[in-house]
């Protein structure tokens, strides 16, 4: 499943692109509520890397009651 980033009226609407068959890299970018892209200009993450990021956040507990987002490097 992939969902693209849509730009309308000069504003980017964030839509997460998740790759079920994407490879596990073990690397991700932790972001806040604002839309960001990686060095390739993409906002994409594999299911495996997303799962790693969520477990890391649960274990570390650094963002209690905060909204975060993650994307692949």
C-alpha positions in Angstrom: 0.0 0.0 0.0 1.3 3.5 -0.9 -0.3 6.8 -0.4 1.2 9.8 -2.1 1.9 13.3 -0.8 -0.6 15.7 -2.3 0.0 19.4 -2.9 -3.1 21.6 -3.2 -3.4 25.4 -3.0 0.4 25.6 -2.3 0.2 23.4 0.8 1.4 19.9 1.2 -1.1 17.5 2.7 0.8 14.9 4.6 -0.1 11.3 3.7 2.1 8.5 4.9 3.6 6.2 2.4 4.0 2.8 3.9 5.6 0.0 2.1 4.5 -3.5 3.2 7.2 -5.1 1.1 9.8 -2.5 1.9 13.2 -3.6 3.3 14.1 -3.3 7.0 16.9 -0.8 7.3 16.7 -0.2 11.1 17.1 3.5 10.4 14.5 6.2 10.5 14.0 9.9 11.0 12.0 11.0 14.0 9.9 14.1 13.3 7.2 16.1 14.9 3.8 17.3 13.5 5.2 19.3 10.6 5.6 17.6 7.2 9.2 16.7 6.3 10.9 14.6 3.7 14.1 12.6 3.7 17.3 13.4 1.7 15.6 11.9 -1.4 12.6 14.2 -1.1 10.3 11.4 0.0 8.1 10.8 2.9 8.2 7.0 3.0 8.8 4.2 5.5 8.6 0.4 5.4 6.3 -1.4 7.8 9.4 -3.0 9.4 11.1 0.3 10.1 7.8 1.8 11.3 7.5 -1.1 13.8 11.1 -0.6 15.0 10.4 3.1 15.5 7.3 2.5 17.5 9.0 -0.1 19.8 11.9 2.3 20.3 9.6 5.1 21.3 7.7 2.8 23.7 10.9 1.6 25.3 12.5 5.1 25.6 9.4 7.0 26.5 10.9 10.3 25.3 7.7 11.7 23.8 5.0 11.1 26.3 1.7 12.9 25.3 3.4 14.3 22.2 2.6 13.7 18.5 5.5 12.3 16.5 6.0 11.0 13.0 8.7 8.8 11.5 10.0 8.3 8.0 12.7 6.3 6.4 16.2 7.7 5.8 
